[in-house]
Structure formats: C-alpha cells, structure tokens
Amino acid sequence: MEKLESLVGSVLDGRYLLHAVIGTGGSAVVFRAEDMLLSRSVALKMLRSEAAPITETDREQHSDAFVRAEEARSINQNAFVQESRAAAMLSHPNIITIFDVCPAADNPYIVMELVAGKPLSERIAELGVLSLHELLYITRCILEALAEAHENGIVHRDIKEQNILLCKDGGVKVTDFGIAEIGGQRSLAPAGKVLGTADTMSPEQASGESVDARSDLYSLGVLMYRMATGHFPFEDEDPQTVAFLHRTEPPRYPSTWNPSIPRGLEQIILTALEKDPQKRFQEAGAMLLAVRRLEKHPRHVFRRFARRAPHANQLRRSAWLPALYGTLAAAVLFVPVFLFSGMLSVPQTTVIELPSYINMPYEEQAFSAFDQRVEVVLQYVLRTDLPEGTVLSQYPAAGTRWKLDGEDDRQTLYLTVSTQDQTKVIG
C-alpha cells in the first residue's frame, strides 16, 4: 500500500495543491488542499491503494487475498461515486457540500468543502455525556439534514458519530453518503454482505433487508443514546454480536446509565430504537417535532407521539375555510338545542392523584384499581440488598395529578423496581 501522505505538496490534475493530511481511515485519506482555479481551501478525500489495479500475475499467486481486495476495491470505488451522486442531489446547510469528483483515477478522490471543526466522536470522547441543550441541538440539525435527504429519496445508512461534523461556527454537518441508498437502489454490497457500522445499524440493516428512512432514524436514536449516556445501547468487541443484539434484544433504559436524563428525552430515544420500524417515528419530520417540543419544554413528558409530521399541502386553507365557517355557524345555532334536549353527551373527566410507591413492594400495589387508561411500565435494577420487587423510584412523582378526558387520553407511570434476578435486567 502506498503512503498517500507522501503526496503532500503535489498537485492533482493541475488544480488541487495538497497541503496536509487532516484525516485518515481504513479506505481513504483526507487532505487539506487548495483549489488553485477558484482560489479556495477545500478538503480532498482520496481512496487508498486497494483501489489501484492489480496484475494478472499477482491475481494468480494470491487468488484468495486478491478476490477480497478486488471486492473491497469495487465497494470503495462505488462508494465514491455514490457519495458524489447523493451530494449532487442535496443542497442543505447541514449536509457537507461536494464540489468535484474524480472516480476514474488509480486513487479516486472527492473534493468537498473544508469544515473547521471536529467530528462528534471527539466531542463525546471529551465530555462523556453531552448537556441536554447540546444533545437536542445536534439532534435537530441532523434531523433537518435527514429530512432533506429522505425527501430526495436518499437513505444515508451510516449515521454515526464519526460522520457528524461540529463546526467552529456552531453549525452541524452530516457527511459521508458513501453507502447511501438512492431511490431504493443499493448496489454496493455483494450478495450476502452487509455494509454499515455495527454499533449504529438498524435491525433490518443488520439482517441485510431493505431499508428506508426509518432505518436512519434508528441509527440517530443510537447516536442520541450515545450522547446522553456515553454508551452504545449494545456494546461488545465482536461487531457480529452487536449486530445480533440490535436484531434481538431490547436496549437498556438510558436513565440506568444517566439518571438525570429527562423522561421526554428517554421516550424519544426508545421510540427511535424500536425493533419494529412501524413502531418508530415514520419520518424525520415527526421526530423533529418531538425534539423541538423538548427544546422548548425540557421537562415535557409525551402522552403519545405523532408518527408522521403534517405536510404543507394538508394545511391549505383556501378550499375548506368556507365549509369550516359554515360548520361552525351551524354548531353555534344547534348546540344550545342539543344541550337543552339532553342529546349532547359530555365525556366524563377522571382525575387521578398519584400516591408515593417508593420503598413499597410492587406486588402489593393495587394497580388493578387504576383507570384502564393508565399504563404501568416497570424497569428492573439489580439490587441484592433489597427485597424482590421494592419500588426504588417513580415517574411522575407522588402528588402528580392527571386529568384524563375521553377514552383516548392516556398516561404512563414508570416504576424502577429492585430484583435479584439478573435475567430481568434489560441490557
């Protein structure tokens, strides 16, 4: 493998002067370069030597090794083309801009905007756990970028902390669309192989199944988990084991790592991490609405999530405003008549005030007396010093009053309960 670092100081295609290496990876090296034609600084990403052609003699002498090398070379070259195709379709302040691509050279390269900053992975390494404000801001920027990509038929398929750049000016950039799926077309991986990062890939991606926008939202849920706790939902030295856990096991509650996590944030994360794509947010816009809500009200607890965000064409008023006004006028006239005759039924309102369950054994609680619209969710913590089933904490706190209007109104009571059975502990 040639040392691409030795290219520093050289000029590519009579245009790009390579100044310094600013990043390295298993398949590529990134240079800080100067576009001498346009007099601007750029980042130039160049594929390593496994992309270079091999001779027939080499192929015969080391057939197995070169089959693997050719496969890797094909994937990497296709990734460069795919990344440039995706970038050409997108224009968004939170997505890295690609200026030029040269896929035919021995060492193909992509020229992109030079971002002053660092990857999110370095920020997490520095702090361990990000503040709620920073976490939500970064998440919102990523969701805005994903919304743009998804609307253009592009699924990123590799949302991870190394592919999120934090700019010095406060901006956030999503980069590396190298294994993106464009318009449902995915041709990078040979049959039977899965591309992506085990720590963050969705269950369907880990299974080699087709993916859609909801797969990116799962990966973002993993990233939120990581920013909130300093951990991944599933951690193991073997990537195949991690991928298996993504497919089969529920994640450990983020609050068991970081008890200060607001309940609303935990709700968003766990919804994004649902195994079944139908149970996740169905689009980036819906998840974005929840994140914006939490930014305004950090202690907000969600009763339910909108799985889809409203679209502008669903909110046009011109066609239905006259009909709406007519309906309201009719209601004003007829409601008193119905009230007088007893024909208008008013849903009964139920008010529940939560008592304290802390330090009491769960099995003795009369939860069956609760209104059926209240769901009790248990989270077990391994505690050998306490009797089985002791309630350690509850959310919301004792004294909270719930006003339930109608059959569709729902609330959830979360209890942390001690156990001496390791198998009950999630994660």
Secondary structure by P-SEA (a helix, b strand, c coil): cccccccccccccccbbbcccccccccbbbbbccccccbbbbbbbbbccccccccaaaaaacaaaaaaaaaaaaaaaaaaaaaaaaaaacccccbbbbccccccccbbbbbccccccccaaaaaaacccccaaaaaaaaaaaaaaaaaaaaacccccccccccccccccbbbbbccccccccccccccccccccccccccccccccccccccaaaaaaaaaaaaaaaaccccccccccaaaaaaaaacccccccccccccccaaaaaaaaaaaccccccccccaaaaaaaaaaaaaccccccccccccccccccccccccaaaaaaaaaaaaacaaaaaaaccccccbbbbbbbcccccccccccccccccccbbbbbbbbbbccccccccccccccccbbbbbcccccbbbbbbbbbbcccccccc
